[in-house]
Amino acid sequence: MDYNYMEQHKQEQSQHQEQALTNHHDEVSIMTWIFILILTAIPFINLIALLVMAFGTFNPNINNFGKAVLILMAIGLLFGVFVTGF
């Protein structure tokens, strides 16, 4: 009987851990997006904030946003150098 109780307890713990992991991927609130947009509008701080967002342990939506904006910034920088260099 103790073995069944221990197995059930282990299953409940794994279910709680799975729920904790899935709750980490909840949608991002409007206020968080407003804060992110204001933060990314500040020169020089935006680069640091985007690096933290892209490579930190945040919601995957925030990670993807940070990576996408960094890619667009790199493309814009390369385009600017290309246009002014020729």
N, CA, C and O atoms as a Maestro MAE file, in Angstrom:
{
 s_m_m2io_version
 :::
 2.0.0
}

f_m_ct {
 s_m_title
 :::
 protein
 m_atom[344] {
  # First column is atom index #
  i_m_mmod_type
  r_m_x_coord
  r_m_y_coord
  r_m_z_coord
  i_m_residue_number
  s_m_chain_name
  s_m_pdb_residue_name
  s_m_pdb_atom_name
  i_m_atomic_number
  :::
  1 25 0.821 -1.191 0.000 1 A "MET " " N  " 7
  2 3 0.000 0.000 0.000 1 A "MET " " CA " 6
  3 2 0.867 1.258 0.000 1 A "MET " " C  " 6
  4 15 0.516 2.249 -0.642 1 A "MET " " O  " 8
  5 25 1.988 1.230 0.708 2 A "ASP " " N  " 7
  6 3 2.882 2.374 0.728 2 A "ASP " " CA " 6
  7 2 3.474 2.638 -0.653 2 A "ASP " " C  " 6
  8 15 3.701 3.790 -1.025 2 A "ASP " " O  " 8
  9 25 3.723 1.573 -1.410 3 A "TYR " " N  " 7
  10 3 4.285 1.732 -2.739 3 A "TYR " " CA " 6
  11 2 3.304 2.473 -3.651 3 A "TYR " " C  " 6
  12 15 3.713 3.356 -4.405 3 A "TYR " " O  " 8
  13 25 2.030 2.128 -3.590 4 A "ASN " " N  " 7
  14 3 1.019 2.805 -4.406 4 A "ASN " " CA " 6
  15 2 0.911 4.276 -4.025 4 A "ASN " " C  " 6
  16 15 0.769 5.136 -4.895 4 A "ASN " " O  " 8
  17 25 0.977 4.564 -2.742 5 A "TYR " " N  " 7
  18 3 0.908 5.949 -2.287 5 A "TYR " " CA " 6
  19 2 2.103 6.736 -2.801 5 A "TYR " " C  " 6
  20 15 1.951 7.880 -3.230 5 A "TYR " " O  " 8
  21 25 3.290 6.140 -2.765 6 A "MET " " N  " 7
  22 3 4.496 6.820 -3.231 6 A "MET " " CA " 6
  23 2 4.431 7.059 -4.733 6 A "MET " " C  " 6
  24 15 4.831 8.123 -5.206 6 A "MET " " O  " 8
  25 25 3.933 6.084 -5.488 7 A "GLU " " N  " 7
  26 3 3.795 6.256 -6.935 7 A "GLU " " CA " 6
  27 2 2.808 7.367 -7.265 7 A "GLU " " C  " 6
  28 15 3.056 8.182 -8.154 7 A "GLU " " O  " 8
  29 25 1.699 7.398 -6.554 8 A "GLN " " N  " 7
  30 3 0.689 8.434 -6.782 8 A "GLN " " CA " 6
  31 2 1.266 9.808 -6.440 8 A "GLN " " C  " 6
  32 15 1.014 10.785 -7.144 8 A "GLN " " O  " 8
  33 25 2.031 9.875 -5.372 9 A "HIS " " N  " 7
  34 3 2.649 11.134 -4.966 9 A "HIS " " CA " 6
  35 2 3.653 11.608 -6.021 9 A "HIS " " C  " 6
  36 15 3.717 12.800 -6.322 9 A "HIS " " O  " 8
  37 25 4.434 10.683 -6.580 10 A "LYS " " N  " 7
  38 3 5.384 11.033 -7.632 10 A "LYS " " CA " 6
  39 2 4.657 11.541 -8.875 10 A "LYS " " C  " 6
  40 15 5.103 12.499 -9.507 10 A "LYS " " O  " 8
  41 25 3.550 10.909 -9.223 11 A "GLN " " N  " 7
  42 3 2.775 11.339 -10.388 11 A "GLN " " CA " 6
  43 2 2.198 12.732 -10.165 11 A "GLN " " C  " 6
  44 15 2.199 13.558 -11.078 11 A "GLN " " O  " 8
  45 25 1.711 12.994 -8.972 12 A "GLU " " N  " 7
  46 3 1.170 14.321 -8.660 12 A "GLU " " CA " 6
  47 2 2.266 15.376 -8.729 12 A "GLU " " C  " 6
  48 15 2.031 16.478 -9.224 12 A "GLU " " O  " 8
  49 25 3.460 15.054 -8.240 13 A "GLN " " N  " 7
  50 3 4.563 16.002 -8.301 13 A "GLN " " CA " 6
  51 2 4.953 16.304 -9.742 13 A "GLN " " C  " 6
  52 15 5.214 17.456 -10.088 13 A "GLN " " O  " 8
  53 25 4.994 15.284 -10.575 14 A "SER " " N  " 7
  54 3 5.356 15.518 -11.972 14 A "SER " " CA " 6
  55 2 4.278 16.331 -12.681 14 A "SER " " C  " 6
  56 15 4.596 17.148 -13.546 14 A "SER " " O  " 8
  57 25 3.019 16.126 -12.334 15 A "GLN " " N  " 7
  58 3 1.938 16.929 -12.914 15 A "GLN " " CA " 6
  59 2 2.069 18.382 -12.487 15 A "GLN " " C  " 6
  60 15 1.854 19.284 -13.297 15 A "GLN " " O  " 8
  61 25 2.417 18.625 -11.232 16 A "HIS " " N  " 7
  62 3 2.603 19.997 -10.753 16 A "HIS " " CA " 6
  63 2 3.779 20.666 -11.458 16 A "HIS " " C  " 6
  64 15 3.718 21.850 -11.792 16 A "HIS " " O  " 8
  65 25 4.844 19.906 -11.681 17 A "GLN " " N  " 7
  66 3 5.995 20.459 -12.384 17 A "GLN " " CA " 6
  67 2 5.644 20.794 -13.827 17 A "GLN " " C  " 6
  68 15 6.072 21.829 -14.336 17 A "GLN " " O  " 8
  69 25 4.874 19.940 -14.496 18 A "GLU " " N  " 7
  70 3 4.447 20.211 -15.862 18 A "GLU " " CA " 6
  71 2 3.564 21.451 -15.917 18 A "GLU " " C  " 6
  72 15 3.690 22.267 -16.830 18 A "GLU " " O  " 8
  73 25 2.668 21.595 -14.939 19 A "GLN " " N  " 7
  74 3 1.812 22.775 -14.893 19 A "GLN " " CA " 6
  75 2 2.638 24.031 -14.674 19 A "GLN " " C  " 6
  76 15 2.345 25.073 -15.261 19 A "GLN " " O  " 8
  77 25 3.655 23.949 -13.847 20 A "ALA " " N  " 7
  78 3 4.514 25.111 -13.603 20 A "ALA " " CA " 6
  79 2 5.244 25.506 -14.879 20 A "ALA " " C  " 6
  80 15 5.409 26.693 -15.158 20 A "ALA " " O  " 8
  81 25 5.679 24.521 -15.652 21 A "LEU " " N  " 7
  82 3 6.365 24.826 -16.904 21 A "LEU " " CA " 6
  83 2 5.410 25.415 -17.932 21 A "LEU " " C  " 6
  84 15 5.776 26.342 -18.656 21 A "LEU " " O  " 8
  85 25 4.208 24.895 -18.006 22 A "THR " " N  " 7
  86 3 3.256 25.427 -18.985 22 A "THR " " CA " 6
  87 2 2.746 26.794 -18.560 22 A "THR " " C  " 6
  88 15 2.435 27.616 -19.422 22 A "THR " " O  " 8
  89 25 2.647 27.067 -17.275 23 A "ASN " " N  " 7
  90 3 2.220 28.385 -16.822 23 A "ASN " " CA " 6
  91 2 3.270 29.440 -17.143 23 A "ASN " " C  " 6
  92 15 2.954 30.627 -17.237 23 A "ASN " " O  " 8
  93 25 4.497 29.018 -17.309 24 A "HIS " " N  " 7
  94 3 5.577 29.951 -17.646 24 A "HIS " " CA " 6
  95 2 5.370 30.533 -19.044 24 A "HIS " " C  " 6
  96 15 5.925 31.582 -19.372 24 A "HIS " " O  " 8
  97 25 4.579 29.860 -19.857 25 A "HIS " " N  " 7
  98 3 4.358 30.283 -21.231 25 A "HIS " " CA " 6
  99 2 3.032 31.016 -21.400 25 A "HIS " " C  " 6
  100 15 2.478 31.046 -22.500 25 A "HIS " " O  " 8
  101 25 2.528 31.593 -20.346 26 A "ASP " " N  " 7
  102 3 1.282 32.329 -20.449 26 A "ASP " " CA " 6
  103 2 1.456 33.548 -21.336 26 A "ASP " " C  " 6
  104 15 2.576 33.956 -21.640 26 A "ASP " " O  " 8
  105 25 0.343 34.118 -21.743 27 A "GLU " " N  " 7
  106 3 0.421 35.292 -22.592 27 A "GLU " " CA " 6
  107 2 0.980 36.479 -21.814 27 A "GLU " " C  " 6
  108 15 0.878 36.543 -20.589 27 A "GLU " " O  " 8
  109 25 1.567 37.408 -22.544 28 A "VAL " " N  " 7
  110 3 2.191 38.579 -21.945 28 A "VAL " " CA " 6
  111 2 1.126 39.672 -21.828 28 A "VAL " " C  " 6
  112 15 0.354 39.896 -22.761 28 A "VAL " " O  " 8
  113 25 1.090 40.342 -20.694 29 A "SER " " N  " 7
  114 3 0.063 41.353 -20.457 29 A "SER " " CA " 6
  115 2 0.331 42.617 -21.266 29 A "SER " " C  " 6
  116 15 1.446 42.845 -21.737 29 A "SER " " O  " 8
  117 25 -0.691 43.419 -21.415 30 A "ILE " " N  " 7
  118 3 -0.583 44.674 -22.160 30 A "ILE " " CA " 6
  119 2 0.395 45.618 -21.471 30 A "ILE " " C  " 6
  120 15 1.173 46.298 -22.141 30 A "ILE " " O  " 8
  121 25 0.365 45.667 -20.160 31 A "MET " " N  " 7
  122 3 1.276 46.555 -19.436 31 A "MET " " CA " 6
  123 2 2.737 46.130 -19.631 31 A "MET " " C  " 6
  124 15 3.626 46.978 -19.704 31 A "MET " " O  " 8
  125 25 2.977 44.838 -19.713 32 A "THR " " N  " 7
  126 3 4.338 44.372 -19.975 32 A "THR " " CA " 6
  127 2 4.794 44.803 -21.352 32 A "THR " " C  " 6
  128 15 5.935 45.235 -21.519 32 A "THR " " O  " 8
  129 25 3.915 44.693 -22.353 33 A "TRP " " N  " 7
  130 3 4.277 45.133 -23.700 33 A "TRP " " CA " 6
  131 2 4.511 46.640 -23.745 33 A "TRP " " C  " 6
  132 15 5.419 47.106 -24.433 33 A "TRP " " O  " 8
  133 25 3.712 47.392 -23.027 34 A "ILE " " N  " 7
  134 3 3.914 48.847 -22.984 34 A "ILE " " CA " 6
  135 2 5.268 49.165 -22.364 34 A "ILE " " C  " 6
  136 15 5.996 50.019 -22.869 34 A "ILE " " O  " 8
  137 25 5.606 48.490 -21.283 35 A "PHE " " N  " 7
  138 3 6.905 48.689 -20.638 35 A "PHE " " CA " 6
  139 2 8.042 48.325 -21.593 35 A "PHE " " C  " 6
  140 15 9.037 49.045 -21.679 35 A "PHE " " O  " 8
  141 25 7.896 47.215 -22.306 36 A "ILE " " N  " 7
  142 3 8.929 46.791 -23.256 36 A "ILE " " CA " 6
  143 2 9.087 47.818 -24.367 36 A "ILE " " C  " 6
  144 15 10.211 48.157 -24.740 36 A "ILE " " O  " 8
  145 25 7.985 48.314 -24.897 37 A "LEU " " N  " 7
  146 3 8.061 49.294 -25.982 37 A "LEU " " CA " 6
  147 2 8.693 50.607 -25.521 37 A "LEU " " C  " 6
  148 15 9.465 51.215 -26.263 37 A "LEU " " O  " 8
  149 25 8.374 51.043 -24.316 38 A "ILE " " N  " 7
  150 3 8.994 52.260 -23.779 38 A "ILE " " CA " 6
  151 2 10.487 52.024 -23.558 38 A "ILE " " C  " 6
  152 15 11.307 52.887 -23.870 38 A "ILE " " O  " 8
  153 25 10.836 50.869 -23.025 39 A "LEU " " N  " 7
  154 3 12.233 50.542 -22.763 39 A "LEU " " CA " 6
  155 2 13.045 50.474 -24.054 39 A "LEU " " C  " 6
  156 15 14.201 50.897 -24.090 39 A "LEU " " O  " 8
  157 25 12.445 49.947 -25.100 40 A "THR " " N  " 7
  158 3 13.173 49.843 -26.364 40 A "THR " " CA " 6
  159 2 13.230 51.161 -27.119 40 A "THR " " C  " 6
  160 15 13.918 51.252 -28.135 40 A "THR " " O  " 8
  161 25 12.530 52.179 -26.654 41 A "ALA " " N  " 7
  162 3 12.571 53.492 -27.295 41 A "ALA " " CA " 6
  163 2 13.714 54.358 -26.753 41 A "ALA " " C  " 6
  164 15 14.002 55.414 -27.316 41 A "ALA " " O  " 8
  165 25 14.353 53.937 -25.693 42 A "ILE " " N  " 7
  166 3 15.435 54.710 -25.078 42 A "ILE " " CA " 6
  167 2 16.757 54.301 -25.725 42 A "ILE " " C  " 6
  168 15 17.132 53.130 -25.677 42 A "ILE " " O  " 8
  169 25 17.467 55.257 -26.329 43 A "PRO " " N  " 7
  170 3 18.736 54.918 -27.001 43 A "PRO " " CA " 6
  171 2 19.752 54.286 -26.047 43 A "PRO " " C  " 6
  172 15 19.821 54.646 -24.872 43 A "PRO " " O  " 8
  173 25 20.521 53.361 -26.556 44 A "PHE " " N  " 7
  174 3 21.572 52.608 -25.869 44 A "PHE " " CA " 6
  175 2 21.024 51.627 -24.842 44 A "PHE " " C  " 6
  176 15 21.508 50.499 -24.748 44 A "PHE " " O  " 8
  177 25 20.036 52.035 -24.080 45 A "ILE " " N  " 7
  178 3 19.422 51.110 -23.124 45 A "ILE " " CA " 6
  179 2 18.643 50.048 -23.880 45 A "ILE " " C  " 6
  180 15 18.531 48.908 -23.429 45 A "ILE " " O  " 8
  181 25 18.096 50.434 -25.052 46 A "ASN " " N  " 7
  182 3 17.318 49.470 -25.819 46 A "ASN " " CA " 6
  183 2 18.160 48.277 -26.251 46 A "ASN " " C  " 6
  184 15 17.665 47.150 -26.257 46 A "ASN " " O  " 8
  185 25 19.411 48.497 -26.610 47 A "LEU " " N  " 7
  186 3 20.271 47.392 -27.029 47 A "LEU " " CA " 6
  187 2 20.510 46.418 -25.875 47 A "LEU " " C  " 6
  188 15 20.454 45.203 -26.061 47 A "LEU " " O  " 8
  189 25 20.771 46.948 -24.705 48 A "ILE " " N  " 7
  190 3 20.986 46.095 -23.528 48 A "ILE " " CA " 6
  191 2 19.701 45.341 -23.187 48 A "ILE " " C  " 6
  192 15 19.725 44.141 -22.917 48 A "ILE " " O  " 8
  193 25 18.581 46.063 -23.203 49 A "ALA " " N  " 7
  194 3 17.298 45.435 -22.879 49 A "ALA " " CA " 6
  195 2 16.954 44.346 -23.888 49 A "ALA " " C  " 6
  196 15 16.454 43.288 -23.507 49 A "ALA " " O  " 8
  197 25 17.216 44.591 -25.167 50 A "LEU " " N  " 7
  198 3 16.910 43.592 -26.189 50 A "LEU " " CA " 6
  199 2 17.801 42.361 -26.052 50 A "LEU " " C  " 6
  200 15 17.342 41.238 -26.264 50 A "LEU " " O  " 8
  201 25 19.060 42.561 -25.702 51 A "LEU " " N  " 7
  202 3 19.940 41.417 -25.476 51 A "LEU " " CA " 6
  203 2 19.453 40.580 -24.295 51 A "LEU " " C  " 6
  204 15 19.469 39.350 -24.345 51 A "LEU " " O  " 8
  205 25 19.025 41.255 -23.242 52 A "VAL " " N  " 7
  206 3 18.506 40.538 -22.074 52 A "VAL " " CA " 6
  207 2 17.218 39.807 -22.435 52 A "VAL " " C  " 6
  208 15 17.020 38.657 -22.043 52 A "VAL " " O  " 8
  209 25 16.337 40.481 -23.187 53 A "MET " " N  " 7
  210 3 15.073 39.843 -23.583 53 A "MET " " CA " 6
  211 2 15.319 38.662 -24.512 53 A "MET " " C  " 6
  212 15 14.660 37.630 -24.389 53 A "MET " " O  " 8
  213 25 16.257 38.804 -25.434 54 A "ALA " " N  " 7
  214 3 16.490 37.759 -26.422 54 A "ALA " " CA " 6
  215 2 17.138 36.519 -25.826 54 A "ALA " " C  " 6
  216 15 16.819 35.398 -26.222 54 A "ALA " " O  " 8
  217 25 18.046 36.713 -24.878 55 A "PHE " " N  " 7
  218 3 18.816 35.581 -24.380 55 A "PHE " " CA " 6
  219 2 18.561 35.271 -22.909 55 A "PHE " " C  " 6
  220 15 19.228 34.408 -22.339 55 A "PHE " " O  " 8
  221 25 17.613 35.957 -22.291 56 A "GLY " " N  " 7
  222 3 17.264 35.680 -20.902 56 A "GLY " " CA " 6
  223 2 16.251 34.563 -20.799 56 A "GLY " " C  " 6
  224 15 15.845 33.974 -21.801 56 A "GLY " " O  " 8
  225 25 15.852 34.283 -19.587 57 A "THR " " N  " 7
  226 3 14.882 33.218 -19.346 57 A "THR " " CA " 6
  227 2 13.511 33.824 -19.105 57 A "THR " " C  " 6
  228 15 12.984 33.802 -17.993 57 A "THR " " O  " 8
  229 25 12.954 34.361 -20.168 58 A "PHE " " N  " 7
  230 3 11.639 34.980 -20.096 58 A "PHE " " CA " 6
  231 2 10.631 34.113 -20.824 58 A "PHE " " C  " 6
  232 15 10.937 33.007 -21.268 58 A "PHE " " O  " 8
  233 25 9.459 34.628 -20.932 59 A "ASN " " N  " 7
  234 3 8.415 34.024 -21.746 59 A "ASN " " CA " 6
  235 2 8.948 33.884 -23.176 59 A "ASN " " C  " 6
  236 15 9.631 34.788 -23.658 59 A "ASN " " O  " 8
  237 25 8.659 32.792 -23.856 60 A "PRO " " N  " 7
  238 3 9.158 32.619 -25.230 60 A "PRO " " CA " 6
  239 2 8.724 33.735 -26.173 60 A "PRO " " C  " 6
  240 15 9.437 34.041 -27.130 60 A "PRO " " O  " 8
  241 25 7.580 34.343 -25.924 61 A "ASN " " N  " 7
  242 3 7.143 35.455 -26.767 61 A "ASN " " CA " 6
  243 2 8.087 36.648 -26.630 61 A "ASN " " C  " 6
  244 15 8.409 37.306 -27.619 61 A "ASN " " O  " 8
  245 25 8.522 36.920 -25.419 62 A "ILE " " N  " 7
  246 3 9.459 38.021 -25.185 62 A "ILE " " CA " 6
  247 2 10.822 37.676 -25.773 62 A "ILE " " C  " 6
  248 15 11.485 38.539 -26.350 62 A "ILE " " O  " 8
  249 25 11.248 36.413 -25.629 63 A "ASN " " N  " 7
  250 3 12.510 35.989 -26.243 63 A "ASN " " CA " 6
  251 2 12.475 36.187 -27.757 63 A "ASN " " C  " 6
  252 15 13.420 36.723 -28.336 63 A "ASN " " O  " 8
  253 25 11.404 35.764 -28.389 64 A "ASN " " N  " 7
  254 3 11.292 35.898 -29.842 64 A "ASN " " CA " 6
  255 2 11.230 37.359 -30.266 64 A "ASN " " C  " 6
  256 15 11.799 37.730 -31.293 64 A "ASN " " O  " 8
  257 25 10.550 38.186 -29.493 65 A "PHE " " N  " 7
  258 3 10.494 39.612 -29.801 65 A "PHE " " CA " 6
  259 2 11.895 40.216 -29.756 65 A "PHE " " C  " 6
  260 15 12.291 40.948 -30.663 65 A "PHE " " O  " 8
  261 25 12.636 39.907 -28.705 66 A "GLY " " N  " 7
  262 3 13.992 40.430 -28.579 66 A "GLY " " CA " 6
  263 2 14.879 39.986 -29.722 66 A "GLY " " C  " 6
  264 15 15.631 40.794 -30.267 66 A "GLY " " O  " 8
  265 25 14.809 38.724 -30.097 67 A "LYS " " N  " 7
  266 3 15.622 38.218 -31.204 67 A "LYS " " CA " 6
  267 2 15.223 38.870 -32.524 67 A "LYS " " C  " 6
  268 15 16.084 39.238 -33.323 67 A "LYS " " O  " 8
  269 25 13.908 39.012 -32.752 68 A "ALA " " N  " 7
  270 3 13.436 39.608 -34.007 68 A "ALA " " CA " 6
  271 2 13.892 41.056 -34.141 68 A "ALA " " C  " 6
  272 15 14.332 41.469 -35.213 68 A "ALA " " O  " 8
  273 25 13.792 41.824 -33.068 69 A "VAL " " N  " 7
  274 3 14.197 43.234 -33.126 69 A "VAL " " CA " 6
  275 2 15.709 43.344 -33.313 69 A "VAL " " C  " 6
  276 15 16.177 44.216 -34.045 69 A "VAL " " O  " 8
  277 25 16.473 42.474 -32.665 70 A "LEU " " N  " 7
  278 3 17.927 42.494 -32.856 70 A "LEU " " CA " 6
  279 2 18.295 42.167 -34.303 70 A "LEU " " C  " 6
  280 15 19.201 42.782 -34.865 70 A "LEU " " O  " 8
  281 25 17.608 41.216 -34.901 71 A "ILE " " N  " 7
  282 3 17.854 40.879 -36.305 71 A "ILE " " CA " 6
  283 2 17.534 42.066 -37.196 71 A "ILE " " C  " 6
  284 15 18.307 42.398 -38.094 71 A "ILE " " O  " 8
  285 25 16.388 42.710 -36.949 72 A "LEU " " N  " 7
  286 3 16.025 43.879 -37.754 72 A "LEU " " CA " 6
  287 2 17.014 45.027 -37.568 72 A "LEU " " C  " 6
  288 15 17.326 45.736 -38.525 72 A "LEU " " O  " 8
  289 25 17.506 45.214 -36.351 73 A "MET " " N  " 7
  290 3 18.508 46.255 -36.117 73 A "MET " " CA " 6
  291 2 19.804 45.948 -36.870 73 A "MET " " C  " 6
  292 15 20.428 46.849 -37.430 73 A "MET " " O  " 8
  293 25 20.203 44.680 -36.881 74 A "ALA " " N  " 7
  294 3 21.420 44.296 -37.598 74 A "ALA " " CA " 6
  295 2 21.243 44.502 -39.103 74 A "ALA " " C  " 6
  296 15 22.156 44.987 -39.771 74 A "ALA " " O  " 8
  297 25 20.082 44.140 -39.638 75 A "ILE " " N  " 7
  298 3 19.811 44.352 -41.059 75 A "ILE " " CA " 6
  299 2 19.818 45.840 -41.379 75 A "ILE " " C  " 6
  300 15 20.383 46.252 -42.392 75 A "ILE " " O  " 8
  301 25 19.198 46.648 -40.532 76 A "GLY " " N  " 7
  302 3 19.195 48.097 -40.739 76 A "GLY " " CA " 6
  303 2 20.592 48.684 -40.688 76 A "GLY " " C  " 6
  304 15 20.927 49.563 -41.483 76 A "GLY " " O  " 8
  305 25 21.403 48.211 -39.769 77 A "LEU " " N  " 7
  306 3 22.780 48.686 -39.664 77 A "LEU " " CA " 6
  307 2 23.583 48.318 -40.911 77 A "LEU " " C  " 6
  308 15 24.298 49.152 -41.466 77 A "LEU " " O  " 8
  309 25 23.460 47.076 -41.342 78 A "LEU " " N  " 7
  310 3 24.161 46.651 -42.552 78 A "LEU " " CA " 6
  311 2 23.685 47.427 -43.777 78 A "LEU " " C  " 6
  312 15 24.492 47.820 -44.620 78 A "LEU " " O  " 8
  313 25 22.399 47.642 -43.872 79 A "PHE " " N  " 7
  314 3 21.854 48.405 -44.992 79 A "PHE " " CA " 6
  315 2 22.383 49.840 -44.963 79 A "PHE " " C  " 6
  316 15 22.768 50.382 -46.000 79 A "PHE " " O  " 8
  317 25 22.402 50.452 -43.785 80 A "GLY " " N  " 7
  318 3 22.920 51.810 -43.648 80 A "GLY " " CA " 6
  319 2 24.389 51.910 -44.028 80 A "GLY " " C  " 6
  320 15 24.793 52.855 -44.705 80 A "GLY " " O  " 8
  321 25 25.188 50.943 -43.598 81 A "VAL " " N  " 7
  322 3 26.608 50.938 -43.963 81 A "VAL " " CA " 6
  323 2 26.766 50.721 -45.468 81 A "VAL " " C  " 6
  324 15 27.609 51.353 -46.106 81 A "VAL " " O  " 8
  325 25 25.964 49.838 -46.023 82 A "PHE " " N  " 7
  326 3 26.031 49.558 -47.462 82 A "PHE " " CA " 6
  327 2 25.668 50.792 -48.286 82 A "PHE " " C  " 6
  328 15 26.339 51.106 -49.269 82 A "PHE " " O  " 8
  329 25 24.612 51.485 -47.886 83 A "VAL " " N  " 7
  330 3 24.147 52.653 -48.654 83 A "VAL " " CA " 6
  331 2 25.124 53.817 -48.520 83 A "VAL " " C  " 6
  332 15 25.426 54.476 -49.515 83 A "VAL " " O  " 8
  333 25 25.614 54.079 -47.341 84 A "THR " " N  " 7
  334 3 26.523 55.210 -47.142 84 A "THR " " CA " 6
  335 2 27.940 54.901 -47.614 84 A "THR " " C  " 6
  336 15 28.723 55.813 -47.881 84 A "THR " " O  " 8
  337 25 28.269 53.609 -47.716 85 A "GLY " " N  " 7
  338 3 29.606 53.235 -48.142 85 A "GLY " " CA " 6
  339 2 29.815 53.333 -49.635 85 A "GLY " " C  " 6
  340 15 30.952 53.361 -50.104 85 A "GLY " " O  " 8
  341 25 28.729 53.386 -50.388 86 A "PHE " " N  " 7
  342 3 28.871 53.400 -51.849 86 A "PHE " " CA " 6
  343 2 28.366 54.670 -52.442 86 A "PHE " " C  " 6
  344 15 28.412 54.843 -53.660 86 A "PHE " " O  " 8
  :::
 }
 m_bond[343] {
  # First column is bond index #
  i_m_from
  i_m_to
  i_m_order
  :::
  1 1 2 1
  2 2 3 1
  3 3 4 2
  4 3 5 1
  5 5 6 1
  6 6 7 1
  7 7 8 2
  8 7 9 1
  9 9 10 1
  10 10 11 1
  11 11 12 2
  12 11 13 1
  13 13 14 1
  14 14 15 1
  15 15 16 2
  16 15 17 1
  17 17 18 1
  18 18 19 1
  19 19 20 2
  20 19 21 1
  21 21 22 1
  22 22 23 1
  23 23 24 2
  24 23 25 1
  25 25 26 1
  26 26 27 1
  27 27 28 2
  28 27 29 1
  29 29 30 1
  30 30 31 1
  31 31 32 2
  32 31 33 1
  33 33 34 1
  34 34 35 1
  35 35 36 2
  36 35 37 1
  37 37 38 1
  38 38 39 1
  39 39 40 2
  40 39 41 1
  41 41 42 1
  42 42 43 1
  43 43 44 2
  44 43 45 1
  45 45 46 1
  46 46 47 1
  47 47 48 2
  48 47 49 1
  49 49 50 1
  50 50 51 1
  51 51 52 2
  52 51 53 1
  53 53 54 1
  54 54 55 1
  55 55 56 2
  56 55 57 1
  57 57 58 1
  58 58 59 1
  59 59 60 2
  60 59 61 1
  61 61 62 1
  62 62 63 1
  63 63 64 2
  64 63 65 1
  65 65 66 1
  66 66 67 1
  67 67 68 2
  68 67 69 1
  69 69 70 1
  70 70 71 1
  71 71 72 2
  72 71 73 1
  73 73 74 1
  74 74 75 1
  75 75 76 2
  76 75 77 1
  77 77 78 1
  78 78 79 1
  79 79 80 2
  80 79 81 1
  81 81 82 1
  82 82 83 1
  83 83 84 2
  84 83 85 1
  85 85 86 1
  86 86 87 1
  87 87 88 2
  88 87 89 1
  89 89 90 1
  90 90 91 1
  91 91 92 2
  92 91 93 1
  93 93 94 1
  94 94 95 1
  95 95 96 2
  96 95 97 1
  97 97 98 1
  98 98 99 1
  99 99 100 2
  100 99 101 1
  101 101 102 1
  102 102 103 1
  103 103 104 2
  104 103 105 1
  105 105 106 1
  106 106 107 1
  107 107 108 2
  108 107 109 1
  109 109 110 1
  110 110 111 1
  111 111 112 2
  112 111 113 1
  113 113 114 1
  114 114 115 1
  115 115 116 2
  116 115 117 1
  117 117 118 1
  118 118 119 1
  119 119 120 2
  120 119 121 1
  121 121 122 1
  122 122 123 1
  123 123 124 2
  124 123 125 1
  125 125 126 1
  126 126 127 1
  127 127 128 2
  128 127 129 1
  129 129 130 1
  130 130 131 1
  131 131 132 2
  132 131 133 1
  133 133 134 1
  134 134 135 1
  135 135 136 2
  136 135 137 1
  137 137 138 1
  138 138 139 1
  139 139 140 2
  140 139 141 1
  141 141 142 1
  142 142 143 1
  143 143 144 2
  144 143 145 1
  145 145 146 1
  146 146 147 1
  147 147 148 2
  148 147 149 1
  149 149 150 1
  150 150 151 1
  151 151 152 2
  152 151 153 1
  153 153 154 1
  154 154 155 1
  155 155 156 2
  156 155 157 1
  157 157 158 1
  158 158 159 1
  159 159 160 2
  160 159 161 1
  161 161 162 1
  162 162 163 1
  163 163 164 2
  164 163 165 1
  165 165 166 1
  166 166 167 1
  167 167 168 2
  168 167 169 1
  169 169 170 1
  170 170 171 1
  171 171 172 2
  172 171 173 1
  173 173 174 1
  174 174 175 1
  175 175 176 2
  176 175 177 1
  177 177 178 1
  178 178 179 1
  179 179 180 2
  180 179 181 1
  181 181 182 1
  182 182 183 1
  183 183 184 2
  184 183 185 1
  185 185 186 1
  186 186 187 1
  187 187 188 2
  188 187 189 1
  189 189 190 1
  190 190 191 1
  191 191 192 2
  192 191 193 1
  193 193 194 1
  194 194 195 1
  195 195 196 2
  196 195 197 1
  197 197 198 1
  198 198 199 1
  199 199 200 2
  200 199 201 1
  201 201 202 1
  202 202 203 1
  203 203 204 2
  204 203 205 1
  205 205 206 1
  206 206 207 1
  207 207 208 2
  208 207 209 1
  209 209 210 1
  210 210 211 1
  211 211 212 2
  212 211 213 1
  213 213 214 1
  214 214 215 1
  215 215 216 2
  216 215 217 1
  217 217 218 1
  218 218 219 1
  219 219 220 2
  220 219 221 1
  221 221 222 1
  222 222 223 1
  223 223 224 2
  224 223 225 1
  225 225 226 1
  226 226 227 1
  227 227 228 2
  228 227 229 1
  229 229 230 1
  230 230 231 1
  231 231 232 2
  232 231 233 1
  233 233 234 1
  234 234 235 1
  235 235 236 2
  236 235 237 1
  237 237 238 1
  238 238 239 1
  239 239 240 2
  240 239 241 1
  241 241 242 1
  242 242 243 1
  243 243 244 2
  244 243 245 1
  245 245 246 1
  246 246 247 1
  247 247 248 2
  248 247 249 1
  249 249 250 1
  250 250 251 1
  251 251 252 2
  252 251 253 1
  253 253 254 1
  254 254 255 1
  255 255 256 2
  256 255 257 1
  257 257 258 1
  258 258 259 1
  259 259 260 2
  260 259 261 1
  261 261 262 1
  262 262 263 1
  263 263 264 2
  264 263 265 1
  265 265 266 1
  266 266 267 1
  267 267 268 2
  268 267 269 1
  269 269 270 1
  270 270 271 1
  271 271 272 2
  272 271 273 1
  273 273 274 1
  274 274 275 1
  275 275 276 2
  276 275 277 1
  277 277 278 1
  278 278 279 1
  279 279 280 2
  280 279 281 1
  281 281 282 1
  282 282 283 1
  283 283 284 2
  284 283 285 1
  285 285 286 1
  286 286 287 1
  287 287 288 2
  288 287 289 1
  289 289 290 1
  290 290 291 1
  291 291 292 2
  292 291 293 1
  293 293 294 1
  294 294 295 1
  295 295 296 2
  296 295 297 1
  297 297 298 1
  298 298 299 1
  299 299 300 2
  300 299 301 1
  301 301 302 1
  302 302 303 1
  303 303 304 2
  304 303 305 1
  305 305 306 1
  306 306 307 1
  307 307 308 2
  308 307 309 1
  309 309 310 1
  310 310 311 1
  311 311 312 2
  312 311 313 1
  313 313 314 1
  314 314 315 1
  315 315 316 2
  316 315 317 1
  317 317 318 1
  318 318 319 1
  319 319 320 2
  320 319 321 1
  321 321 322 1
  322 322 323 1
  323 323 324 2
  324 323 325 1
  325 325 326 1
  326 326 327 1
  327 327 328 2
  328 327 329 1
  329 329 330 1
  330 330 331 1
  331 331 332 2
  332 331 333 1
  333 333 334 1
  334 334 335 1
  335 335 336 2
  336 335 337 1
  337 337 338 1
  338 338 339 1
  339 339 340 2
  340 339 341 1
  341 341 342 1
  342 342 343 1
  343 343 344 2
  :::
 }
}
